[in-house]
């Protein structure tokens, strides 16, 4: 129950929702490992923005299409990191290389 609320609660707070089947799939994908929560948060943020774009509403329901477009939980994070790394200049410092992907995960959506 706590896992489900962590997934649907933020969307409902803003008037939206998450399809029940997708919420269950996300729970199964993440499991009980608390280290997966930042990845889940990132994926849900991306899915929320894709759902808003798809529906043209401020209070969408996140659907499987949004999950697929976001790349899921793990692949979505990898894609965000690759996108950030691709924008670094050839003269990037080690600090930029190490912090840009994590900043991107926190601020991409």
LINJO-V135410 format. One record per helix or strand. SS is the DSSP state (h for helix, s for strand). FROM is the first residue (numbers start at 0). TO is the last residue. If there is no record, write none. Layout:
BEGIN
ss | from | to
SS | FROM | TO
SS | FROM | TO
END
This chain:
BEGIN
ss | from | to
h | 1 | 12
s | 16 | 17
h | 19 | 29
h | 33 | 54
s | 60 | 61
h | 63 | 69
h | 73 | 85
h | 93 | 106
END
